[in-house]
Structure formats: C-alpha cells, structure tokens
Amino acid sequence: MIANLLVGMLCVYLLSFTVMFLLISRRLGGEKMGTDAFAVGNLALGSAYVLQLLEGPAGWSAMSVANHSLTLCALAAYSVGGARFFGRRTPLLWPLVAVGTGYALLQLAMHWAWGPVARYALLSATCALCFAAMVVVLVAGMRTFARDLRGEMLVFAALIGGICILNAMKLAKLLAGGLPALDMDGRFQMIFYVYMCSLATIIPPSIVWLVLRRLTDTLRGNAARDPLTRLLNRRGLTEALDAHFRRADACARLLLIDVDHFKRINDRHGHQAGDAVLCAVADVLRGAVRKDDLVCRMGGEEFAAVCPGADDATALQVAERIRHAIASAAMLQVAGGETVRCTVTVGVSGSFDDQVTLARAMQAADAALYRGKRGGRNRVERDASAPESDGAPMAGARILLAAADPLS
C-alpha cells in the first residue's frame, strides 16, 4: 500500500515537472536547452507509472507492455535532453518512435520465448545498462563538454549510479525469485520507490537550475561581447584583464588598431557592407594574434589587442602580422565583382600591469595610432615615450609598406 502511494506521488512529481519544463521551453524560444525533451521524458515516465498503478500485480497485459516501452522512451528522451543542453542538435521524435516500437516487439518475443519473468528482467537489465552508460558519459563530460559543471555532473552521476545499482539488484531478485520479487508490499520495492521519489524531487529542479545558470552565463557572455563581431567589448576586455592582473608577472602590451578610411567604405558600398568588412577584420584579427592574446572591438572601426607577457619586440611582431594580414586579405565581394580591401594603422603601447597603467597605456597607444595616421596610415607606430628595451629600438618601431595606401 505504501509503495503504491509512493508511485502515486512519483506520478504527481513527474507530470508537474512536465508542465514546468513545457512552460520553460516555450519561454526560451529557439534555444530550448533540452527542456522540451526533458518534458517529454517526464511525461513518458509519469504515464508509465500511471499505467503501473492501473494494471495491478505484475504480469502480462497490454498496459504492462506500454508501461515498459514508455519507461525506455523516457530514458531516450532524457538522453536527448542532455545532449541538447550541451548544444548537440539531436532529433527526438523518431528515436522515441523507434525505441517504443522496437522495445514493444522485443517484449513480445521475450514473453513468447521465456515467459513474463524474462520480460521484467529485460526491463531491469536494459535500465541498468542505460543508467550505467549515462554515468560513464557524465564522468567523461567532466573532462570534456561539461568542464564548467564538474560538481553538478558528479552529483548527477552519483544519483544515477544509485538507480543503476537498484535496477541491477531488481534484476538479480527477479532471476532468483521470479515475479513475487516485484510485490509492491515488499521491502525492496519500498526502497526502490523511495529512491525514485527522491530522484524526482531532486533532479528536475536541478536541471532547471542548470538551465538558469546557462542562461545567466550566456547573458554575461553577451554583455561582455560586441554583438556584431563577437569580439570582446570594453567591458569584456576589462574583466579579462582583471583576471590576468591577479597573476604574478602579469605585464602586457596594448595594440590599438584602426581601419583606415573606413568612412569611404560606408559611403561607397553602404553600412551593411561596412558591417561585413568589420566582421571580416575581426576574423583576420583572431587568426593573426597569439593564442592567449585578447582581441576587442573598442567601437566603430577601432579594435584593440592585448598581448599578455609580450616584450616590445613581440608586440611589434604581432602588430606587423596584423597589419600585413589585413592588407593582404580580401574583405568583401560586392556587386559587379569588385573586391573590397582595407588597411589598418596600429599603435603599440609600452608595458602595463594594472588598470591604472592600462589607462596610461591606452593614451600612449592612442597617441601612437594617430601619429601613424598622420604619417600616412597602413603602418605600425610604437609609443614614443616608452624606453627602448627588449631588443626593440625606436628606429625599428615604425614599419611602412613599400606600396602606397590603396585607400588614401
């Protein structure tokens, strides 16, 4: 009697969270983070337990076959929901149809060949294997796709590992004692459904919390990035540098990069083409800087790169690589087959190691940038006030193209 009450509570939990996940998925719009699949999983498992209450003692019936098939469909839906939460585009409908239909046919074959005990043992064994696979995926994910959620994945792995062990124990009891092992008044069934109720109480709210955390991280990431180029914006650059400055020996150099004669591109080809050129410049910048360098769009056609740990010579090399890469790249093809190209002028600051010296470095790089603009554009200009050091003499700080600026 108590076990039946627990199953009834389990149904209420699962169906209630079905509604909640459906409401959340509708509010999320295009990126549902798997909440629609979690809703389907809860609906399938809740429906399976409703059928279990209606069918009575374990045995052979159409309700029992549907119950077992829905249970496997629920596990498939939860797996799809997890994959979608981590950004994998995984179909839902056809896998569920295949699992439900295939497992129903397999149940018929098992019952015809070995009787009802074999069918129930099949469900316990299949569930145990599925849960074990989930645990393996979660543990592996702690080192790969879920590195930012290691604690949460460990908790989920422990909880799912528990239900895996209980299904393995149920399989052993079925093989040893037959269908009487599934007596709802038995001690094992009581323990089993207490644990299931605990899972239904803990896991769905935990999934909602993970969705909220992912949304918060996304919003924070969007606030730190330029919406057009997806580079860091000023706020994102400041936050990244705050983290960098907390490390020892955290000096860096700043490169300010300005697209030469960008207004001509907008005037001649339109602002849409200008936006496309800015995105292309951002792509070139990503490829031209070093692995740990920070790239930022300051606003308009002005960009910045921060080179942590770079000496003067290295910063100048990165700046020249940026200048050359942009001058060499075709940024856009417009109507009539014309290729839009552009050049940049780069101002390089001296060393800075905190927010106060960053402000001075910004002023120095800006002064160097405008000195480069006045000197003819398409060039790299070093901060004139920085001491000559690190093998980077002032005589080598100004790097000019042999050819004239094509946009000047």
Secondary structure, DSSP 8 states (H G I E B T S, - for coil): -HHHHHHHHHHHHHHHHHHHHHHHHHHHTT--TTHHHHHHHHHHHHHHHHHHHHH-SSS--HHHHHHHHHHHHHHHHHHHHHHHHTT-----HHHHHHHHHHHHHHHHHHHHHH-HHHHHHHHHHHHHHHHHHHHHHHHHHTTTTTGGGHHHHHHHHHHHHHHHHHHHHHHHHHHHH-GGGG-TTSHHHHHHHHHHHHHHHHHHHHHHHHHHHHHHHHHHHHHTB-TTT-SB-HHHHHHHHHHHHTSTT--EEEEEEEETTHHHHHHHH-HHHHHHHHHHHHHHHHHHS-TT-EEEEEETTEEEEEEET--HHHHHHHHHHHHHHHHHS--EE-GGG-EE---EEEEEEEEE-SHHHHHHHHHHHHHHHHHHHHTTSSEEEE-TTS---TT--GGGT-EE-SS--TT-
